[in-house]
Amino acid sequence: MRKTIREKKGKVYLIGAGPGDPELMTLKGLRLLKAADAVLYDHLIPKVLLKKVRRGAELISVGKKHSQHSLSQDAIQELLLQKARAGKRVVRLKGGDPYVFGRGGEEAIFLKRRGIETEVVPGVSSAIAVPAMAGIPVTQRHLAMTVAFASGHVTRDNDPIPVPDADTLVYLMSVFDLEKTVKRVLEKRKPATPCALIENGTTSQERVIVGSLGDIVRKARKVRVRPPAVFVVGNVVDLRDKIFPEGKK
């Protein structure tokens, strides 16, 4: 009698690589990365982490830059499915946290619906870590008790999202549409409101541009801020001078 050969299914791990400093990746994420058979990684992950992948494992770049996608989101999901159905331990390595503007939720739902075992490994989000390392706590007792995270990216078919009602605003993917974001925030906040742009946060290439809503666009253009950058709005920005009174070391 002919035996039925059952399809061997692998597993997909959606892992957050953290905000840029490779030492800020979680221990669990690093352990699973080292054991992976295939790694699909984004553009913004610390590239040194790829050296931790075992010899013989597949390394596949699926990163996205502004208006430049090596693979569409649909193609990435199909590739994850293909590798998992081949019985592989697959790591989907993302910058920051998979579920904070990382489209990890879309990938998890896609794979679950097709019977693929999926596990998320949270990462340190740049929304919190980048301001923190730059001397800007996103909350502070008596000063900022609420914080909101938003996308600063404006697609062709949508306007900037409404300004959240929170003491501190943190915008990710904020460089290319900074002027539009600031214009929208100025509808609710005064031009003198403190703000900061943090480029390449938590890395040795970090730059911090501090200003106000009234002048931050001009300052950003002057120094030619490039992505990735986090945009922070609120009085907590003024704490930077108290945390680093002699300048950041």
FIPA-37177 format. One line per field, with one value per residue: residue number from 1; y, z, x of N, C-alpha, C in turn. Coordinates in pm, 1 decimal, always signed. Layout:
# FIPA-37177
resi	c(NUM:...)
n.north	c(Y:...)
n.up	c(Z:...)
n.east	c(X:...)
ca.north	c(Y:...)
ca.up	c(Z:...)
ca.east	c(X:...)
c.north	c(Y:...)
c.up	c(Z:...)
c.east	c(X:...)
***
This chain:
# FIPA-37177
resi	c(1:2:3:4:5:6:7:8:9:10:11:12:13:14:15:16:17:18:19:20:21:22:23:24:25:26:27:28:29:30:31:32:33:34:35:36:37:38:39:40:41:42:43:44:45:46:47:48:49:50:51:52:53:54:55:56:57:58:59:60:61:62:63:64:65:66:67:68:69:70:71:72:73:74:75:76:77:78:79:80:81:82:83:84:85:86:87:88:89:90:91:92:93:94:95:96:97:98:99:100:101:102:103:104:105:106:107:108:109:110:111:112:113:114:115:116:117:118:119:120:121:122:123:124:125:126:127:128:129:130:131:132:133:134:135:136:137:138:139:140:141:142:143:144:145:146:147:148:149:150:151:152:153:154:155:156:157:158:159:160:161:162:163:164:165:166:167:168:169:170:171:172:173:174:175:176:177:178:179:180:181:182:183:184:185:186:187:188:189:190:191:192:193:194:195:196:197:198:199:200:201:202:203:204:205:206:207:208:209:210:211:212:213:214:215:216:217:218:219:220:221:222:223:224:225:226:227:228:229:230:231:232:233:234:235:236:237:238:239:240:241:242:243:244:245:246:247:248:249)
n.north	c(-120.5:+223.3:+475.1:+766.2:+1075.8:+1320.2:+1673.6:+1853.5:+2097.3:+2407.1:+2671.1:+3011.2:+3287.2:+3602.0:+3851.1:+4118.8:+4335.0:+4547.1:+4897.9:+4980.6:+4977.0:+4689.0:+4553.8:+4593.5:+4409.4:+4144.3:+3867.1:+3629.9:+3669.9:+3676.3:+3418.4:+3259.8:+3357.9:+3264.4:+2996.3:+2970.8:+2852.1:+2999.0:+3345.0:+3631.1:+3955.9:+4301.9:+4635.7:+4815.1:+4676.7:+4603.9:+4528.1:+4373.2:+4174.4:+3976.5:+3827.0:+3651.3:+3447.9:+3102.9:+2905.8:+2818.7:+2878.1:+3047.2:+3382.9:+3648.0:+3948.1:+4165.8:+4424.2:+4758.2:+5079.9:+5434.8:+5462.2:+5259.7:+4933.1:+4617.4:+4382.6:+4333.7:+4367.1:+4158.1:+3971.1:+3916.9:+3790.6:+3561.5:+3440.1:+3383.7:+3195.1:+2994.8:+2910.9:+2818.2:+2608.0:+2437.5:+2324.6:+2468.0:+2653.1:+2967.9:+3300.0:+3615.2:+3906.3:+4215.6:+4572.2:+4750.0:+4686.7:+4413.4:+4461.8:+4732.1:+4954.9:+4780.0:+4595.5:+4342.1:+4226.5:+4188.0:+3991.4:+3782.0:+3720.2:+3643.3:+3410.8:+3247.0:+3196.5:+3018.8:+2798.4:+2796.6:+2772.5:+3036.6:+3271.9:+3558.7:+3763.8:+4012.0:+4332.7:+4592.6:+4894.8:+5163.0:+5386.9:+5439.0:+5380.1:+5528.0:+5812.2:+5793.4:+5720.7:+5948.4:+6126.0:+6200.9:+6140.7:+5982.5:+6004.8:+6183.8:+6242.8:+6474.7:+6628.9:+6505.0:+6283.7:+6126.7:+5958.3:+5935.3:+5734.6:+5763.1:+5730.3:+5897.7:+5891.2:+5967.9:+5844.6:+5822.2:+5819.3:+5913.2:+6153.6:+6314.2:+6154.5:+6237.7:+6460.9:+6313.9:+6328.4:+6386.2:+6425.6:+6390.4:+6345.2:+6102.8:+6047.0:+5807.7:+5712.1:+5968.5:+6156.6:+6226.2:+6336.4:+6539.8:+6818.2:+6825.3:+6685.8:+6852.9:+7082.0:+6989.6:+6928.7:+7182.0:+7283.8:+7226.2:+7268.8:+7514.3:+7727.2:+7753.6:+7515.9:+7263.7:+7039.4:+6753.5:+6602.0:+6287.1:+6129.8:+5818.6:+5691.2:+5555.9:+5454.8:+5481.4:+5679.5:+5864.0:+6162.6:+6455.6:+6688.2:+6966.6:+7175.3:+7394.8:+7370.9:+7573.9:+7610.8:+7370.8:+7237.2:+7398.7:+7377.0:+7103.1:+7076.2:+7229.5:+7081.1:+6854.8:+6613.5:+6263.7:+5954.5:+5664.8:+5838.8:+5968.5:+6162.6:+6379.2:+6541.1:+6780.7:+6891.8:+6732.3:+6722.5:+6929.1:+6822.9:+6704.7:+6874.4:+6875.8:+6615.6:+6564.1:+6779.5:+6882.1:+6829.9:+6550.0:+6248.3)
n.up	c(+0.0:-77.9:+108.9:+259.6:+228.6:+451.6:+449.3:+582.8:+824.7:+899.3:+1121.7:+1192.2:+1319.1:+1433.5:+1483.2:+1677.5:+1618.7:+1762.1:+1828.4:+1687.9:+1806.8:+1835.9:+2078.0:+2208.3:+2131.8:+2223.0:+2442.2:+2387.0:+2123.3:+1994.5:+2046.9:+1899.0:+1646.4:+1595.0:+1560.5:+1330.5:+1009.7:+788.8:+722.4:+691.9:+643.7:+742.2:+614.2:+812.8:+1025.0:+1262.6:+1092.0:+1185.4:+1330.4:+1152.2:+1129.4:+1330.9:+1252.9:+1180.6:+992.8:+664.0:+675.1:+513.6:+401.6:+343.9:+200.9:+251.7:+270.7:+304.4:+173.5:+156.8:-87.7:-221.8:-265.0:-209.5:-215.2:-244.9:+12.3:-3.0:-147.0:+34.5:+240.1:+106.2:+59.2:+319.0:+382.8:+196.2:+276.4:+534.4:+481.5:+369.1:+579.9:+734.8:+997.7:+1037.2:+1050.5:+1075.6:+1062.3:+1209.0:+1231.5:+1543.9:+1704.1:+1609.8:+1597.9:+1609.7:+1392.5:+1214.7:+1051.7:+1134.7:+1245.6:+1024.4:+886.7:+1072.4:+1089.4:+823.7:+802.0:+1009.4:+919.7:+723.4:+844.9:+957.8:+1216.0:+1430.6:+1602.4:+1797.1:+1887.2:+2091.7:+2034.9:+2136.8:+2108.1:+1882.3:+1927.8:+2196.6:+2292.9:+2137.3:+2189.4:+2467.6:+2485.6:+2385.8:+2585.4:+2643.5:+2816.5:+2747.7:+2908.7:+3212.2:+3550.4:+3666.1:+3442.2:+3188.3:+3140.6:+2958.5:+2647.8:+2295.0:+2004.7:+1663.1:+1304.2:+1088.6:+822.4:+509.3:+275.9:-75.8:-89.4:+144.8:+409.3:+664.7:+982.4:+1224.7:+1489.2:+1784.9:+2114.3:+2347.3:+2598.5:+2516.1:+2191.1:+1961.9:+1662.9:+1417.9:+1124.4:+1004.7:+844.6:+556.9:+529.4:+711.3:+715.0:+652.4:+871.0:+1086.7:+1021.5:+1061.6:+1336.5:+1441.2:+1432.4:+1672.2:+1865.5:+2005.7:+1824.9:+1975.2:+2106.0:+2237.7:+2050.2:+1892.6:+1659.3:+1606.2:+1466.7:+1339.2:+1592.5:+1902.4:+1796.9:+1692.2:+1505.4:+1575.6:+1565.2:+1711.2:+1673.6:+1811.2:+1866.0:+1804.0:+1725.2:+1551.8:+1420.4:+1353.9:+1105.7:+932.4:+1059.2:+1030.3:+754.1:+711.3:+821.7:+683.6:+754.6:+758.6:+704.7:+923.4:+1145.8:+1449.1:+1558.8:+1814.1:+2013.1:+2255.7:+2603.8:+2735.3:+2589.0:+2672.6:+2894.2:+2822.5:+2842.3:+3114.1:+3179.0:+3028.6:+3105.4:+3032.7:+2772.7:+2551.9:+2621.6)
n.east	c(+84.2:+42.2:+188.5:+56.8:+204.0:+243.5:+226.2:+490.2:+485.3:+630.6:+729.1:+657.8:+827.7:+765.2:+969.2:+1091.0:+1357.5:+1442.7:+1533.9:+1762.8:+2024.1:+2206.0:+2232.8:+1998.8:+1814.8:+1593.5:+1669.8:+1533.6:+1452.3:+1701.8:+1795.8:+1614.5:+1662.9:+1920.9:+1868.1:+1724.4:+1600.7:+1545.4:+1558.3:+1377.8:+1433.5:+1407.1:+1480.9:+1570.4:+1682.2:+1946.0:+2232.2:+2440.1:+2326.7:+2264.2:+2488.9:+2470.9:+2314.4:+2284.8:+2521.4:+2438.2:+2172.4:+1899.2:+1915.5:+1712.7:+1647.1:+1386.3:+1327.1:+1185.7:+1208.9:+1141.3:+907.0:+1037.8:+1029.2:+1152.4:+1011.5:+661.1:+406.0:+222.4:+371.9:+575.0:+432.2:+342.0:+585.8:+671.8:+477.4:+536.9:+795.0:+741.2:+563.5:+739.5:+851.5:+1028.2:+1194.7:+1110.4:+1214.8:+1082.8:+1223.5:+1205.6:+1243.8:+1239.3:+934.2:+726.8:+449.1:+409.7:+347.9:+463.1:+346.6:+318.8:+91.5:-74.5:+66.8:+66.2:-208.9:-260.6:-99.0:-200.4:-458.6:-404.0:-321.0:-66.9:+164.6:+235.2:+436.2:+477.9:+749.5:+800.5:+956.2:+1188.0:+1043.8:+1106.9:+961.1:+955.4:+1213.2:+1399.7:+1348.5:+1403.3:+1678.7:+1782.0:+1751.0:+1492.6:+1220.1:+912.3:+694.7:+625.5:+595.7:+355.0:+395.7:+369.1:+135.2:+12.1:+63.5:+88.5:+118.7:+193.2:+171.1:+388.0:+385.6:+255.9:+42.6:-44.1:-318.3:-428.1:-469.5:-263.3:-304.1:-560.2:-464.8:-359.6:-506.4:-308.8:-50.6:+213.6:+334.8:+437.0:+583.0:+640.1:+831.9:+872.3:+1005.3:+981.6:+727.6:+720.5:+662.5:+388.2:+287.0:+361.2:+217.0:-43.5:-36.8:-0.9:-252.8:-362.3:-170.3:+54.5:+286.8:+520.7:+554.2:+763.6:+973.3:+1130.7:+1350.8:+1480.4:+1736.2:+1846.3:+1833.3:+1958.6:+2190.4:+2539.0:+2538.1:+2353.9:+2157.9:+2028.4:+1781.2:+1664.0:+1385.2:+1110.4:+759.3:+725.1:+967.8:+1092.3:+1075.0:+1227.0:+1476.4:+1522.7:+1545.2:+1772.5:+1983.9:+1950.6:+1796.7:+1766.3:+1587.8:+1611.7:+1392.1:+1262.5:+993.4:+923.4:+685.1:+607.5:+614.6:+796.2:+1025.1:+1187.6:+1309.3:+1539.8:+1764.6:+1799.6:+1852.1:+2077.8:+2273.2:+2519.9:+2540.2:+2490.9:+2661.9)
ca.north	c(+0.0:+349.0:+558.2:+908.3:+1162.3:+1443.9:+1793.7:+1898.0:+2241.4:+2473.5:+2771.9:+3145.8:+3374.2:+3744.4:+3897.0:+4257.6:+4346.9:+4662.5:+5028.8:+5011.8:+4921.1:+4543.7:+4503.6:+4612.4:+4297.7:+4058.0:+3740.2:+3528.1:+3694.9:+3637.0:+3271.7:+3204.6:+3398.0:+3174.7:+2862.0:+2978.8:+2795.0:+3106.8:+3474.9:+3738.4:+4070.5:+4436.1:+4727.4:+4890.9:+4595.3:+4612.4:+4423.9:+4284.9:+4059.9:+3870.7:+3743.4:+3554.0:+3339.4:+2985.7:+2879.3:+2737.4:+2934.4:+3144.8:+3522.9:+3708.7:+4087.7:+4204.5:+4557.3:+4865.0:+5218.7:+5524.1:+5445.1:+5156.3:+4806.3:+4503.4:+4292.2:+4385.7:+4299.4:+4030.5:+3878.3:+3877.2:+3694.3:+3436.2:+3379.2:+3325.5:+3075.3:+2894.7:+2857.8:+2742.1:+2482.9:+2351.3:+2268.6:+2547.5:+2748.6:+3094.0:+3423.3:+3742.0:+3999.2:+4351.1:+4676.2:+4787.0:+4582.4:+4369.1:+4508.5:+4878.8:+4999.7:+4684.9:+4507.9:+4206.1:+4175.0:+4140.5:+3866.2:+3679.7:+3679.9:+3573.0:+3277.2:+3170.3:+3152.9:+2911.1:+2687.3:+2800.8:+2813.0:+3166.4:+3326.5:+3691.7:+3794.3:+4159.0:+4400.8:+4725.3:+4986.3:+5290.6:+5492.7:+5466.0:+5369.3:+5635.0:+5931.8:+5767.4:+5725.4:+6086.8:+6207.3:+6250.3:+6044.7:+6016.3:+6044.2:+6239.3:+6278.3:+6615.1:+6700.1:+6432.7:+6159.2:+6049.3:+5960.1:+5872.5:+5700.6:+5778.6:+5722.9:+6024.5:+5864.2:+6000.0:+5778.4:+5901.4:+5819.7:+5955.3:+6270.0:+6281.1:+6116.9:+6343.5:+6473.1:+6252.0:+6414.1:+6333.0:+6521.6:+6368.3:+6281.2:+6040.9:+6008.0:+5725.1:+5732.1:+6108.1:+6250.0:+6275.4:+6412.8:+6618.4:+6947.0:+6800.3:+6648.1:+6972.8:+7168.8:+6934.5:+6942.9:+7324.0:+7314.6:+7204.0:+7308.2:+7644.3:+7719.9:+7745.0:+7382.4:+7196.3:+6914.5:+6706.3:+6496.2:+6203.4:+6051.1:+5702.3:+5680.8:+5446.6:+5410.6:+5576.4:+5785.6:+5941.5:+6308.7:+6507.6:+6825.8:+7017.2:+7304.2:+7413.7:+7344.6:+7685.6:+7616.0:+7239.2:+7202.1:+7472.2:+7317.1:+6970.2:+7096.2:+7285.0:+6975.2:+6743.0:+6492.7:+6147.2:+5844.2:+5668.9:+5942.7:+5974.1:+6301.0:+6387.0:+6671.9:+6795.7:+6955.3:+6639.2:+6748.4:+7019.2:+6747.1:+6662.1:+6960.6:+6842.4:+6481.1:+6581.1:+6923.2:+6920.7:+6768.4:+6403.0:+6183.8)
ca.up	c(+0.0:-82.4:+226.9:+235.9:+284.3:+500.1:+435.8:+707.4:+840.5:+986.0:+1211.1:+1164.8:+1434.8:+1401.8:+1587.0:+1676.2:+1636.0:+1845.5:+1764.9:+1612.5:+1880.5:+1838.4:+2215.2:+2258.1:+2090.9:+2337.0:+2446.0:+2318.4:+1980.7:+1948.2:+2050.2:+1787.1:+1523.4:+1577.1:+1526.3:+1213.6:+880.8:+691.6:+785.8:+604.9:+727.6:+694.0:+584.7:+927.7:+1134.9:+1273.2:+1003.8:+1259.3:+1379.4:+1050.9:+1152.0:+1434.2:+1188.9:+1162.4:+856.9:+584.5:+677.1:+408.0:+438.0:+235.3:+227.8:+204.9:+328.9:+234.1:+194.5:+107.7:-230.4:-279.0:-200.4:-276.4:-234.8:-192.9:+134.4:-43.5:-185.0:+158.5:+309.2:+30.3:+79.9:+453.3:+371.8:+119.8:+358.8:+645.2:+426.3:+339.3:+706.7:+790.0:+1107.8:+965.3:+1129.7:+1007.1:+1149.6:+1183.8:+1319.0:+1650.5:+1746.7:+1493.5:+1596.7:+1614.4:+1255.3:+1149.1:+970.4:+1187.4:+1263.6:+894.1:+855.8:+1165.1:+1048.5:+695.6:+824.8:+1092.4:+835.3:+635.3:+929.5:+992.7:+1353.8:+1432.2:+1735.5:+1796.8:+1991.4:+2094.1:+2033.3:+2198.2:+2004.4:+1868.4:+1974.9:+2335.9:+2316.7:+2072.3:+2274.7:+2596.8:+2470.9:+2353.7:+2703.4:+2642.0:+2862.6:+2682.2:+3017.2:+3329.4:+3652.0:+3674.5:+3317.8:+3074.6:+3191.2:+2845.9:+2528.7:+2179.3:+1895.4:+1534.8:+1183.6:+1022.0:+678.4:+438.0:+146.3:-180.0:-78.7:+275.1:+472.7:+797.3:+1073.6:+1321.3:+1598.4:+1908.4:+2231.7:+2448.9:+2638.0:+2430.5:+2062.2:+1902.6:+1524.7:+1349.5:+978.7:+1007.6:+773.0:+426.3:+541.0:+833.8:+701.8:+662.1:+1009.1:+1170.7:+988.7:+1126.3:+1481.5:+1472.9:+1445.9:+1813.3:+1954.9:+1977.6:+1755.7:+2070.8:+2166.5:+2214.2:+1974.0:+1855.9:+1560.8:+1645.4:+1349.7:+1372.0:+1737.6:+1976.6:+1726.9:+1696.4:+1407.7:+1621.8:+1567.3:+1774.0:+1635.5:+1903.7:+1826.9:+1835.3:+1608.0:+1460.3:+1344.3:+1337.2:+963.5:+880.4:+1115.5:+971.2:+617.6:+716.7:+848.8:+593.9:+829.7:+676.3:+782.2:+1010.8:+1248.5:+1534.0:+1586.2:+1945.9:+2039.0:+2391.4:+2701.9:+2780.4:+2512.9:+2752.5:+2997.5:+2768.4:+2897.1:+3255.1:+3184.1:+2973.9:+3123.2:+2968.5:+2639.3:+2556.5:+2613.4)
ca.east	c(+0.0:+115.5:+169.2:+31.0:+307.4:+183.9:+307.0:+550.1:+470.8:+725.4:+673.5:+707.2:+846.8:+768.4:+1061.7:+1134.2:+1501.7:+1473.4:+1535.6:+1883.5:+2136.3:+2184.4:+2225.6:+1863.7:+1730.2:+1566.3:+1742.0:+1453.6:+1461.0:+1835.2:+1804.3:+1539.1:+1731.9:+2034.7:+1820.6:+1636.4:+1638.2:+1530.8:+1536.2:+1332.6:+1465.5:+1374.6:+1591.1:+1617.4:+1735.9:+2092.6:+2285.0:+2530.9:+2249.7:+2263.3:+2606.9:+2434.9:+2239.0:+2371.2:+2568.2:+2346.8:+2036.4:+1870.7:+1898.1:+1636.2:+1613.0:+1252.6:+1312.9:+1115.9:+1245.0:+1036.9:+875.7:+1122.9:+998.2:+1213.9:+898.6:+535.1:+362.4:+160.8:+479.1:+642.9:+346.0:+344.2:+716.5:+666.4:+393.1:+611.7:+904.3:+682.4:+509.4:+853.9:+896.3:+1138.1:+1178.7:+1124.6:+1214.8:+1052.7:+1295.5:+1159.0:+1294.7:+1146.7:+841.5:+650.0:+311.5:+404.5:+368.8:+550.9:+262.0:+325.3:-43.7:-122.5:+135.0:+18.2:-344.6:-246.3:-43.5:-292.6:-570.4:-357.1:-280.9:+74.9:+190.1:+302.9:+462.6:+538.3:+847.1:+801.8:+1084.7:+1190.9:+995.9:+1176.6:+872.4:+990.4:+1357.0:+1476.3:+1344.9:+1467.0:+1823.7:+1816.8:+1726.9:+1354.6:+1119.2:+785.3:+603.4:+692.2:+496.9:+315.8:+423.4:+311.1:+77.2:-40.2:+147.7:+24.9:+208.9:+124.4:+252.4:+410.4:+392.0:+132.8:+35.9:-109.5:-464.3:-479.6:-409.0:-210.6:-410.7:-591.9:-368.7:-411.3:-519.5:-217.9:+51.8:+330.5:+309.2:+555.1:+556.0:+739.6:+832.9:+828.8:+1092.4:+938.5:+603.2:+730.7:+594.1:+243.8:+257.1:+371.9:+103.4:-162.0:-21.3:-17.3:-394.9:-398.7:-61.6:+114.0:+416.0:+631.4:+559.2:+892.4:+971.4:+1264.6:+1368.5:+1594.1:+1776.8:+1930.1:+1834.5:+2022.4:+2310.8:+2651.6:+2510.2:+2238.3:+2157.1:+1907.5:+1752.0:+1563.3:+1329.9:+969.2:+675.9:+738.2:+1093.7:+1154.6:+1085.9:+1342.1:+1597.4:+1541.6:+1594.1:+1907.2:+2082.6:+1917.8:+1761.5:+1733.8:+1529.3:+1493.5:+1389.5:+1143.4:+954.7:+859.7:+624.1:+556.1:+702.2:+900.4:+1147.6:+1272.0:+1380.5:+1670.4:+1870.1:+1820.1:+1910.6:+2213.2:+2298.6:+2646.7:+2538.9:+2488.9:+2794.2)
c.north	c(+125.1:+432.0:+703.3:+991.6:+1294.6:+1560.2:+1835.8:+2049.5:+2295.1:+2573.9:+2906.8:+3224.6:+3519.1:+3812.4:+4044.2:+4266.7:+4465.3:+4788.1:+5063.7:+4959.9:+4770.6:+4485.9:+4521.7:+4508.8:+4205.6:+3927.5:+3630.8:+3545.9:+3649.6:+3485.7:+3209.4:+3240.9:+3302.7:+3035.8:+2857.6:+2905.7:+2900.5:+3235.4:+3576.0:+3867.9:+4203.4:+4521.5:+4787.0:+4806.8:+4614.6:+4496.9:+4328.7:+4163.0:+3945.1:+3778.7:+3636.6:+3433.6:+3223.0:+2967.3:+2787.0:+2788.4:+3036.1:+3284.5:+3594.4:+3850.8:+4119.1:+4347.3:+4656.4:+4998.6:+5303.3:+5508.6:+5340.4:+5026.2:+4693.4:+4396.6:+4359.9:+4310.7:+4164.5:+3927.2:+3829.5:+3769.8:+3559.7:+3363.6:+3316.7:+3194.3:+2962.0:+2829.9:+2773.1:+2608.5:+2385.6:+2293.6:+2346.7:+2626.5:+2886.0:+3210.5:+3540.6:+3850.9:+4142.9:+4450.3:+4711.0:+4669.6:+4542.5:+4428.1:+4660.3:+4931.4:+4908.2:+4586.6:+4362.1:+4144.5:+4119.9:+4004.8:+3753.1:+3628.6:+3599.5:+3428.8:+3189.7:+3116.2:+3037.4:+2796.4:+2684.0:+2848.6:+2938.8:+3213.5:+3464.1:+3704.5:+3946.7:+4215.3:+4534.1:+4826.7:+5115.5:+5406.2:+5533.2:+5474.1:+5485.0:+5765.9:+5910.6:+5781.1:+5865.7:+6181.1:+6265.5:+6139.8:+6080.1:+6045.6:+6097.6:+6286.2:+6430.0:+6692.7:+6635.4:+6296.6:+6073.5:+6064.4:+5886.8:+5849.3:+5706.2:+5762.0:+5861.6:+6010.0:+5890.0:+5932.5:+5864.7:+5916.6:+5855.9:+6077.3:+6226.5:+6249.8:+6231.9:+6344.0:+6411.8:+6352.8:+6353.7:+6437.8:+6513.9:+6296.8:+6226.4:+5991.0:+5925.2:+5747.9:+5877.3:+6202.7:+6309.5:+6361.9:+6499.8:+6748.8:+6930.3:+6765.3:+6769.7:+7066.5:+7120.6:+6952.1:+7088.2:+7367.9:+7301.2:+7254.0:+7443.0:+7629.0:+7706.0:+7608.2:+7313.6:+7068.4:+6877.1:+6600.0:+6418.4:+6107.6:+5938.7:+5682.6:+5551.0:+5395.2:+5516.3:+5691.7:+5875.4:+6092.5:+6353.9:+6654.8:+6873.3:+7153.4:+7320.4:+7381.6:+7455.6:+7684.5:+7480.0:+7198.7:+7271.2:+7410.6:+7180.8:+6980.8:+7142.3:+7177.4:+6848.9:+6612.0:+6382.2:+6038.8:+5738.9:+5780.4:+5938.7:+6120.7:+6303.6:+6529.0:+6675.8:+6854.1:+6863.9:+6661.5:+6837.6:+6946.3:+6703.3:+6744.7:+6931.4:+6705.0:+6481.8:+6729.7:+6972.3:+6864.2:+6618.1:+6346.6:+6084.6)
c.up	c(+0.0:+41.3:+187.6:+305.8:+323.7:+485.6:+573.6:+715.2:+936.3:+1074.7:+1177.7:+1295.0:+1385.9:+1513.7:+1567.7:+1707.2:+1723.7:+1763.1:+1684.3:+1677.3:+1891.3:+1978.5:+2276.4:+2202.8:+2210.5:+2327.2:+2371.8:+2167.8:+1923.4:+1945.1:+1930.8:+1652.8:+1492.5:+1530.3:+1396.8:+1092.8:+770.7:+766.8:+678.4:+684.5:+658.3:+678.7:+710.5:+1041.6:+1143.3:+1194.9:+1074.5:+1312.1:+1279.2:+1064.6:+1257.7:+1375.7:+1158.5:+1015.6:+785.0:+583.6:+564.2:+467.2:+320.4:+275.7:+168.5:+250.1:+239.3:+273.3:+139.6:-43.4:-298.2:-203.3:-278.1:-304.7:-181.4:-65.8:+101.6:-77.7:-62.5:+231.0:+237.4:+49.4:+218.4:+451.9:+303.3:+204.7:+474.4:+597.0:+386.5:+467.3:+775.7:+914.3:+1049.7:+1063.1:+1037.3:+1098.8:+1111.7:+1277.5:+1424.9:+1699.3:+1628.6:+1483.6:+1610.2:+1477.1:+1179.2:+1059.1:+1014.6:+1208.1:+1135.0:+861.1:+945.7:+1123.7:+920.0:+718.0:+907.8:+1009.8:+744.5:+714.5:+969.7:+1137.2:+1354.5:+1575.4:+1721.4:+1913.7:+1993.5:+2093.6:+2105.5:+2090.1:+2002.4:+1918.9:+2118.5:+2354.0:+2256.8:+2150.7:+2407.0:+2588.8:+2436.6:+2470.4:+2711.2:+2689.5:+2797.2:+2783.1:+3133.0:+3427.0:+3660.2:+3543.9:+3197.3:+3122.4:+3080.8:+2726.8:+2417.1:+2071.4:+1764.7:+1420.0:+1123.6:+872.0:+614.4:+301.8:+47.7:-157.1:+60.3:+327.7:+603.3:+893.2:+1169.1:+1437.0:+1726.0:+2022.6:+2344.5:+2480.6:+2548.0:+2303.8:+2008.7:+1763.7:+1470.9:+1199.0:+945.0:+914.2:+648.5:+432.9:+666.0:+824.8:+714.0:+805.0:+1100.3:+1145.6:+1058.5:+1278.7:+1524.5:+1480.3:+1591.3:+1911.2:+1911.2:+1906.9:+1850.5:+2137.1:+2136.0:+2132.7:+1936.8:+1748.1:+1598.7:+1530.6:+1392.9:+1522.7:+1790.1:+1908.7:+1738.9:+1598.4:+1451.2:+1611.4:+1626.6:+1736.9:+1721.6:+1856.2:+1879.2:+1710.3:+1503.8:+1376.1:+1311.7:+1190.9:+902.8:+931.2:+1053.1:+829.1:+617.0:+735.8:+768.4:+669.9:+733.2:+763.4:+815.8:+1113.9:+1321.2:+1568.9:+1715.9:+1968.7:+2182.6:+2486.6:+2753.5:+2706.8:+2592.7:+2862.7:+2951.4:+2828.0:+3043.7:+3270.2:+3130.2:+2984.0:+3056.6:+2826.9:+2649.5:+2538.5:+2498.2)
c.east	c(+87.5:+83.2:+146.3:+137.9:+243.6:+282.5:+359.8:+540.8:+575.0:+654.3:+736.9:+713.2:+855.6:+847.0:+1097.8:+1282.8:+1540.1:+1496.5:+1661.0:+2010.4:+2115.5:+2174.7:+2087.3:+1765.0:+1709.8:+1646.3:+1665.5:+1461.1:+1593.1:+1849.5:+1733.0:+1602.7:+1846.6:+1992.2:+1740.8:+1693.3:+1632.5:+1497.9:+1497.4:+1344.2:+1436.3:+1500.1:+1652.9:+1673.7:+1887.6:+2156.0:+2380.0:+2457.5:+2249.3:+2384.5:+2580.3:+2359.8:+2333.1:+2408.5:+2470.9:+2203.9:+2020.8:+1855.7:+1832.9:+1597.4:+1476.3:+1222.0:+1242.4:+1177.5:+1131.3:+1024.1:+964.1:+1100.1:+1064.9:+1109.6:+773.6:+497.9:+299.4:+267.1:+555.1:+562.4:+345.2:+477.4:+726.6:+589.0:+468.5:+721.0:+850.4:+627.5:+619.5:+914.9:+1006.2:+1096.5:+1211.0:+1119.9:+1184.1:+1107.4:+1262.9:+1227.2:+1191.6:+1065.8:+753.5:+510.2:+298.0:+445.7:+463.7:+478.5:+269.5:+188.3:-101.2:-61.4:+86.7:-119.5:-340.0:-200.5:-137.3:-408.0:-532.6:-295.9:-135.7:+90.6:+277.0:+320.4:+527.2:+634.9:+860.7:+943.6:+1074.8:+1154.8:+1075.8:+1091.9:+903.4:+1141.5:+1435.8:+1468.3:+1419.0:+1618.6:+1872.7:+1789.4:+1587.8:+1260.8:+984.5:+675.1:+686.5:+584.8:+480.3:+336.8:+356.2:+263.9:+17.3:+54.2:+74.1:+129.4:+132.0:+223.5:+267.0:+418.0:+256.7:+136.6:-41.6:-259.4:-514.8:-403.9:-343.6:-324.9:-440.4:-492.0:-427.1:-416.3:-437.0:-112.8:+174.5:+287.5:+440.4:+517.1:+672.5:+726.6:+798.1:+903.0:+1027.7:+812.6:+602.0:+652.1:+442.7:+204.0:+258.5:+253.6:-22.6:-153.5:-42.1:-163.8:-440.1:-293.0:-3.2:+248.5:+535.2:+644.8:+692.3:+874.9:+1114.1:+1254.9:+1493.9:+1624.0:+1871.0:+1945.2:+1892.3:+2149.4:+2420.8:+2632.8:+2393.9:+2263.1:+2024.2:+1893.3:+1636.3:+1514.5:+1189.2:+889.4:+690.1:+864.6:+1154.9:+1169.4:+1207.5:+1472.5:+1626.9:+1595.3:+1739.5:+2012.1:+2055.2:+1895.9:+1719.0:+1670.7:+1634.7:+1504.0:+1256.4:+1118.9:+874.6:+809.8:+573.0:+659.5:+812.7:+1031.7:+1242.9:+1349.1:+1518.9:+1784.8:+1898.5:+1884.8:+2053.9:+2252.4:+2426.8:+2656.4:+2547.2:+2629.4:+2796.8)
***
